[in-house]
């Protein structure tokens, strides 16, 4: 039987993916239902597909690179960052806020640069592999979130608002200034959920994490201990690798639970919180009730490389 770690009254962070196959309408209606029943909800959104489509409409090709670890991700140069700033807070965030208003939800759209909501160090150069050779590619506008202005989010929630959060985020430069940068949306949601000790729902276009990525019948219902989480990590391929990494980061920083679930299901958020999807709890990382970690907290070189690799992506 699937564990249901969700308790009514806890904050819920809902990440809505930006893939073409994800229709946000059902999730937004479900968010409205939760809010009407007194729940605090924060929506985080991606938008990689829309950014690519806009670049193509402008006659430009999106740039993707392969890291030495074999991970393919977006390279966000200055021109792509301009489009990113136009599409993410301009169109996508506004569309979601508009849709929530039509559902009777008083939503407030925010990018990571508003009120220093999301910030971290800018990563201006990335390691890539081209033609079998490892190279350093400079001029990137990406970063990993290190700080979340939870006071801003809690103030909005206390006022009865639903924050709708997306990129870009603030990337700190060595000279002390900031540059708007791209950050992975799954990991953005993880940072928010960790900071608010919330339940995180990662909505995507499949019903969970499958042991066999081609077979929905092999869905892993839950990971509540380290052995079952190892199985989840082994099963994750492609875009799901980022979601498992985000789940790990969310739980390590204080999230109550993480569920990977189908955005296109009926009442997708409520069903995810009820145990549908793949539910991952703090026990999967050996974390006890006191938040203590079973390991020494160090990251090996492989993990560091994978994290660096995934900084150039956004989903």
Helices and strands as residue ranges (DSSP letters): E 12-16, H 25-36, E 41-45, H 48-57, E 64-66, E 72-74, H 78-85, I 86-92, H 93-102, E 107-111, G 114-116, E 118-130, E 133-143, E 147-148, H 150-158, E 162-166, E 169-172, E 178-181, H 185-195, E 199-204, G 216-218, E 222-223, H 226-235, H 239-252, E 257-262, H 268-273, E 278-281, G 282-285, H 301-310
